[in-house]
Amino acid sequence: MSRRAYFTGHGFLGSTAKISPFDSFEGGLNFRTLSPSGLLFYHNEGKEEFSIALDNGMVVLNAKGTKVKSHKKQYNDGRTHFLVATLNQNKYHLVVDDKDKQEKKRPSSASPGSSSGSSLKTFYFGGSPNSSFKNFTGCISHAYISRQDRDIEAEDFQRYTENVNASLQDCPIERPPAALLSTGSTPKAKPSQSKKVARDGSSRRDEDLGEATCYLPSRPRSVRQAYRYGGSAHSRQEYRLPQPLAQRSHFSLSLRTEAPAGLVFYVSDQEEEEDFMALLLDQGQLVFTFSSAGHRVQIRSQDRYQDGDWHSVVCIREGSVGQLIIDDLTALEGRAPGLDQSWHVQSPLYVGGAPPGHANKNIQLDGRWLSSPSGTFGATPCYDGPQEPGAFFSQEGGYVALDESVVLGRRVELALEVRPRVASGVLVHVQAAEEDYMTVYLHHGAVVVLVNVGVRQFLTEIAPRDGLCTGTWHRITVIRDANVVQLDVDSEVDHTVGPLNLVAMEMESPVFIGGAPDGLVPEGLATRRGYVGCMRNLSINHNPVSFTKAALVSGAVAIGNCPTV
């Protein structure tokens, strides 16, 4: 489950529920931001809008033009705040941090309607595709809203059908600029804090940025609306369709591939998969195939397209007739005998399938842009520029669950090479039991190894003088032998000794790389966000680890290739 989401001002989360916010509503959420304005919650019915937003630092509840504003005007201070908005037949009520309480009498013109809330209605967190108000930048967590068909409980953002540029991995800590801090003498840097050098050569400190500046950008340059698939066995994206596909379906995309075979998209019924529609590559030829009245229609191109260039492809199915249009020049048609009166095809739509490596961009369905995928497995943006061997963990978030396990109670040795694009993030997490784990992570340019056994915890760390964000590869080795942990980072070595009577953990434990499922990442870690950057040459107990054989590649993780710029 995902109780928190991070927004960058260019996205939102959307879902449907049986709600009637104009008649009766209660909702609450935690938020944290440095931006003075942004949409937190939104619902509309035609031109009538219901919203909760930050406006010039104030929290504003708006229902059909009636607004309730917070008294305080600086809720964009980078700290976590909690709000509750309530609407009933008598008044509108807004509370922020249990202290800032404001309310307005409900206008007679806005008396409750007769709506029972029995129909599903769409609502959004963090922004909206409809509102002209600026989308939110920051973190929203532990949100709840009142629904007509169930008790109030925290929203699970993982279940939302629309996710546009929202990260469910973690919420990065942002610090306000010095002008927003309380007045007083400027704090001096601790002796252990090292200066970070930005790409322009300017020297900055962690305390000024809230995070070290990396030589490489956290988001490499990429082709807009393009995604790369391949590397792992089940690389794909899954899309929730707003409704089942009709008798006439129109699917268009652009693809670029150097591989002769692979699944481009696939959608079917949910049971026997007798009704389906798919586009695939076979010996470099494009094949559009679908079912109709019990017959299989297959339309195959004569030319081959594994030339590394972009090609536009349009697939149209209308009853028993299909068309395949390539580069707006080649139009092929196929049909099945008889007339198919019933066709049951619905979510999810799979894009990318499991090819050895190809990409597509500009995906459209029936003339509408597809929203952000509901699930991503080993698919990343399509990066421009040179590549090199390795695994790339992107800013969009993701992790790898290995098919190997380790036994924490014995001697364990981990070795890996990293080239980070952020100064903080989880590298390796080994989970033995709820309170028994070992985590290797980056924190403000330092490498930290944390071992937790029950209520006992010990750690060691190395903070290289120039940090790890230098744009070069760094080698990390961790050796745990009973209650002793040794950490090697490049040429530096450190170790720590835990409790002597430490109970050995003999059970086999799953290993997560680059992050971990949100519910498994320990709350007490200094950072819980996923790693961003390249990784290579991972070994466990001197055995090389192959990511291509991983049990699961979740999120935007590229297996096999890393962007170098």
MARLUMRO-504409 format. One record per residue (C-alpha): residue in one letter; x, y, z. Coordinates in steps of 0.05 Angstrom, whole numbers, plus 32768, in hexadecimal, padded with zeros to 4 digits. Each point is the difference from the previous one (the first is absolute). Example, Ala and Ser with C-alpha at 12.3 -4.5 7.8 and 13.67 -1.06 7.14 Angstrom:
% MARLUMRO-504409
A80F67FA6809C S801B80457FF3 
***
This chain:
% MARLUMRO-504409
M800080008000 S801680487FF4 R7FE980338032 R802C80387FE6 A800D80207FBC Y803280347FE7 F7FEC80327FCA T802D802B7FD5 G7FCC80337FE8 H7FF27FDA7FBF G7FD37FC88015 F7FC87FE4802C L7FDF7FC1801B G7FB97FF07FEB S7FCB7FCF8017 T7FB57FF58004 A7FD37FF5803C K7FB980098018 I80068046801C S7FD5803F8002 P803080378015 F7FCF80397FF1 D7FCD7FE28030 S80297FE08038 F804A7FF88005 E80397FF38030 G80487FF97FEA G80458007801D L80497FF97FEC N804880108012 F8025802D7FD1 R8046801C7FFB T801880337FCC L802B803C7FF2 S7FD280197FC9 P7FCF80378013 S7FC87FE67FD3 G7FE87FBC7FEA L7FC17FD57FFA L7FFA7FCC8038 F7FBB7FE27FF1 Y7FCF800B7FC7 H7FBC7FEA7FE7 N7FD280207FCD E7FBA7FF47FE5 G7FFC80297FC0 K801380478011 E7FF67FF6804B E80427FF48025 F80137FE68044 S804980098012 I803380048039 A803E80277FED L803A802A8016 D7FFB80477FE7 N803980308011 G80117FD5803D M7FB87FFC801A V7FD57FC28000 V7FBE800D7FDB L7FC27FD67FFF N7FD380117FC4 A7FBB7FE37FF4 K7FD9801F7FC6 G802380428009 T7FF88005804C K80458002801E V801B7FF38046 K80488018800A S80317FEF8036 H80188038802E K80497FEF7FF9 K802180117FBE Q80427FD98001 Y7FEF7FB77FFA N80347FF87FC9 D80397FFD8033 G80197FBA7FF0 R7FE17FE3803F T7FC97FCC8004 H7FBA801C800D F7FBE7FDD800A L7FBD801A7FE8 V7FB77FEB8008 A7FC9801C7FD3 T7FB77FF48012 L7FC080147FDC N7FBA7FF2801B Q7FBA801E7FF9 N8010803B802D K804880157FF5 Y80457FF87FE1 H80387FF18031 L804C80017FF5 V80347FED8035 V804B80007FF6 D802F7FE28034 D7FC77FFE8032 K800A804A8010 D7FEF80287FC3 K7FB47FF87FFF Q7FD480267FCE E7FB87FF77FEB K7FC8801F7FD7 K7FB57FF98002 R7FE67FDA7FC4 P7FDE802E7FCF S7FB67FF47FF6 S800C7FFB7FB6 A802E7FC4800D S7FCF7FD78027 P800C7FB47FFD G7FE37FDD7FC4 S7FDE7FBE7FFC S803C7FDB7FE7 S800B7FBF8026 G80477FF77FE8 S7FEE7FBD7FE2 S8023800D7FBF L804B7FFE7FF5 K802180447FFA T804780137FEE F802F8026802F Y804980128001 F803A800C8030 G803B802D7FF0 G7FE280207FC2 S7FCD7FF47FCA P7FFA7FFC7FB4 N7FC4802F8004 S801080378031 S802480407FEB F801F80028046 K804A7FF08004 N80117FB78010 F80217FF08043 T804B7FF8800C G80127FD9803F C7FE77FC6802A I7FBA7FE98011 S7FF87FC78031 H7FCC7FDC802B A7FC6801F7FDB Y7FB87FEB800C I7FBB80147FE6 S7FBA7FED8014 R7FDD7FCF7FD2 Q7FB87FE87FFE D80107FB67FFA R80377FF58034 D801D80198041 I803680357FFF E80467FE47FF8 A804280197FE5 E800380037FB4 D802C7FCC7FDD F801E80277FC5 Q80197FBE7FE3 R7FB87FEF7FED Y7FF280417FDB T7FF17FF77FB6 E802480407FEA N804880108012 V801F80387FD8 N804780128015 A7FF47FEF8049 S80347FD78027 L7FE57FCE8033 Q80467FEC8017 D800F80368033 C7FFD804A800E P804480227FFD I801180308038 E800380487FE8 R801A8039802A P7FE780487FFA P803080367FE9 A802380278037 A7FCE803A7FF9 L7FC87FD3801B L80287FE7803B S7FF6801F8045 T802B803D800C G80407FFA8025 S80497FF27FF4 T80117FD67FC4 P80127FB98017 K80477FEC7FF3 A800F7FC27FD8 K80167FC48028 P80497FEC7FF5 S7FEA7FBE7FE0 Q7FD780237FCA S802780017FC0 K7FF580317FC7 K7FDE7FE77FC1 V8017801A7FBD A7FC9800B7FCC R800A7FF87FB6 D800B804B7FF9 G803A7FFC8031 S7FDC80268037 S80087FE68047 R7FC17FF18027 R7FF07FDF8043 D7FCC7FCC800F E7FE0802E8033 D7FF380347FCA L7FE07FCF7FCF G7FE17FCC802D E80257FCE7FD5 A80447FFA7FDF T800580167FB7 C80157FC87FD2 Y802C80087FC2 L7FCF7FD77FD7 P7FB780177FFC S7FCD7FD58024 R7FD77FFC7FC0 P80297FF17FC1 R7FE9801F7FBF S7FC97FD57FE1 V7FCF7FFE7FC6 R7FBE801F8014 Q7FC87FCD800D A802E7FC67FED Y800F7FC28028 R80357FCA7FFB Y7FEE7FB7800B G802B7FC28005 G80397FE58029 S7FD67FDB8033 A7FD37FC67FEF H7FBD8023800D S801080497FEE R7FBE80247FF4 Q7FCF80368013 E7FB87FF38013 Y7FC880317FF1 R7FBB8003801D L7FCE800F7FC8 P7FC780308012 Q7FCE7FCE7FE2 P80017FBE7FD9 L801580067FB7 A7FC780097FCF Q7FF57FDD7FBE R802A80367FE0 S8044800A801F H8038802D7FE9 F80477FF8801C S803A802B7FE9 L804980058016 S8046800A7FE8 L80367FCB800C R804A7FF97FF6 T80207FBC8006 E80407FDB7FEE A7FE37FBD8015 P7FDC7FD37FCE A7FCB7FE58030 G7FD68018803B L7FBB80128019 V7FED80497FF5 F7FBA80008020 Y7FCD7FCD8016 V7FB98004801C S7FCD7FC9800A D7FC47FE88027 Q800D7FED8048 E7FF07FB67FFE E80107FD37FC5 E802280367FD6 E7FD67FEC7FC5 D7FF480497FEF F804180267FF8 M802680347FD7 A804B80047FF9 L8039801E7FD9 L80437FDC7FFD L80417FFB7FDB D80127FBE7FDF Q80407FFA7FD8 G8000804C7FFB Q7FBA80027FE2 L7FC680228022 V7FC57FD3800E F7FBB801A8015 T7FD37FC88018 F7FBC7FFC8022 S7FC57FD18009 S7FBD80057FDE A7FC57FD08004 G802E7FC88015 H8031800E7FC7 R8045801D8006 V801280397FD1 Q804A800C7FF2 I801C80397FD8 R804A7FFD7FF2 S802D80357FE0 Q802D7FEC7FC7 D8039802F8014 R802B7FF8803E Y800780388033 Q80387FEE8030 D802C80377FE3 G8007802C803E D7FD580387FE1 W7FBD801A801A H7FC37FE57FDB S7FB78015800B V7FCE7FC78005 V7FB480048000 C7FD57FC28010 I7FB580057FF3 R7FCD7FCA800E E7FB780087FEC G7FD87FC1800B S801F7FC97FD5 V802B80317FD7 G804680178013 Q803180327FE4 L804B8009800B I801C80437FEA I804C800B8003 D802380437FF8 D7FC0801C7FE0 L80147FDD7FC0 T7FF47FB68005 A7FB77FEC800D L7FF07FB68008 E7FBC7FE1800D G7FE57FBD8018 R7FBB7FE58012 A7FDF7FC3801E P7FC37FDD7FE5 G7FBE800F8023 L7FED803A802C D801880048048 Q7FC6801B802A S80217FFA8044 W804780118013 H801680028049 V804480218007 Q8012802B803D S80388016802F P80397FF98009 L802280147FBF Y80477FE57FFF V803480297FDB G80487FE77FF5 G7FF27FB88012 A80417FD98008 P802E80117FC6 P804C7FFD8004 G8001804C7FF4 H7FD780337FDB A7FDD8042800B N7FBF80237FEF K7FE680478007 N7FC2802B7FF6 I7FCE7FCB8014 Q7FB880107FF0 L7FC07FD88005 D7FC080157FDC G801D80467FF8 R800C800B804A W804380038023 L80087FC78030 S800980178048 S803C7FEB8028 P80057FB48006 S7FE27FDE803C G803C7FD28003 T804880047FE6 F80307FC57FFF G8046800C7FE5 A7FEC80387FD1 T802280448001 P7FFF80417FD8 C80247FF97FBD Y80428023800F D802880267FCC G804B7FFD7FFC P80357FCB800B Q7FF47FC1802A E802B7FCF8025 P7FF47FBC8021 G7FDE80008044 A7FBD80098022 F7FE080458003 F7FD180148039 S7FDA803D7FE9 Q7FE2803C8023 E7FBA7FE27FF3 G800F7FCB8035 G80077FB58001 Y80277FC5801D V80187FBA7FEF A7FED7FC3802A L80367FCB7FF7 D7FF17FB77FF8 E80397FF18030 S7FFA8004804B V803580098036 V80057FE68047 L800E803B802D G80177FD5803B R803F7FEB7FDC R803880257FDD V7FE4802B7FC8 E802980287FCD L7FE180317FCF A802780247FCA L7FE680317FCC E8014803C7FD6 V7FD5803E7FFD R7FFE80427FDB P7FCA80288025 R7FD7803A7FE6 V7FE580108045 A802480058042 S7FCD7FD88028 G7FDC7FBE7FF1 V7FFA7FB68013 L80337FD37FDC V7FF37FBC801F H7FCC7FE88032 V80007FBA801D Q7FC27FF08029 A80027FC4802F A7FC4800F802D E7FD7803D8013 E8037801A802F D803C7FDB7FE2 Y8021801F7FC3 M803F801C7FE2 T7FFE803F7FD4 V803780217FD7 Y7FED80477FEC L801C80447FEC H7FF3803C802B H801880457FEC G803B7FE27FDB A80137FCD8036 V7FF97FB57FFC V7FDD7FE2803D V7FF77FB78014 L7FCA7FF58034 V7FF37FBD8023 N7FC27FF8802B V7FF27FC28029 G7FC28006802B V800A803E802B R804B80027FF4 Q801E802A7FC9 F804680117FEA L801D80237FC3 T803F80187FDE E800980357FCB I8034801F7FD3 A7FF980477FE4 P803380097FC8 R801D80457FFE D7FE5800F7FBB G7FBF7FD9800A L7FE77FCC7FCF C7FDF802F7FCF T803F800D7FD8 G7FE67FDF7FC0 T80317FC78006 W7FF87FB78016 H800B7FEE804A R80097FBA801C I7FDE7FED8042 T800D7FC08027 V7FDA7FEB803F I80167FC6802B R7FD67FEA803A D801C7FCA802D A7FD47FF3803D N800180428027 V803780217FD7 V7FF1802A7FC2 Q803780197FD2 L7FF480347FCA D8030800F7FC7 V7FF3803C7FD1 D803580067FCB S804080058029 E7FE080118044 V7FF07FCB8034 D7FD780038041 H7FDE7FCE802D T7FD37FFB803C V7FF47FCB8036 G7FBA7FF08017 P7FE77FDF8040 L80287FC18012 N7FC27FD78011 L7FDF800F7FBC V7FD17FC87FED A80107FE57FBB M7FCA80037FCB E80017FBD7FDC M7FC580097FD2 E8007800D7FB5 S7FF080487FF2 P7FE880247FC0 V802F80337FE1 F7FE880417FE2 I802D802D7FD5 G7FF7804A7FF4 G7FC780068031 A7FCA7FD3801C P7FB57FFB8006 D7FE6803B8028 G7FE77FD58039 L80447FDF800A V802E803D8002 P800C800E804A E7FE18040801A G803F80118028 L802F80067FC4 A801F80447FF4 T7FE67FFA7FB8 R7FCA7FD27FE4 R800180177FB8 G80187FD27FC9 Y804580047FE1 V800880287FBF G803B7FF07FD3 C80277FC77FE1 M80157FBF8021 R802C7FC77FE8 N802A7FC48016 L7FD37FED803B S80167FC08024 I7FE87FDD803E N80327FD38023 H802D80057FC3 N7FC87FE77FD2 P7FEF80317FC7 V7FB780157FFE S7FDB80047FBE F7FC680328000 T7FE47FDF7FC1 K7FEE7FC4802C A7FE1802A8037 A7FBF7FE88020 L7FE180457FF5 V801480417FDF S7FCE8033801A G7FFA80477FE8 A802D80287FD1 V80407FD68002 A80287FF47FC0 I80257FBE7FFF G803D7FFC7FD3 N800D80497FED C801280408026 P800080467FE4 T804480208009 V7FED804A7FFD 
***
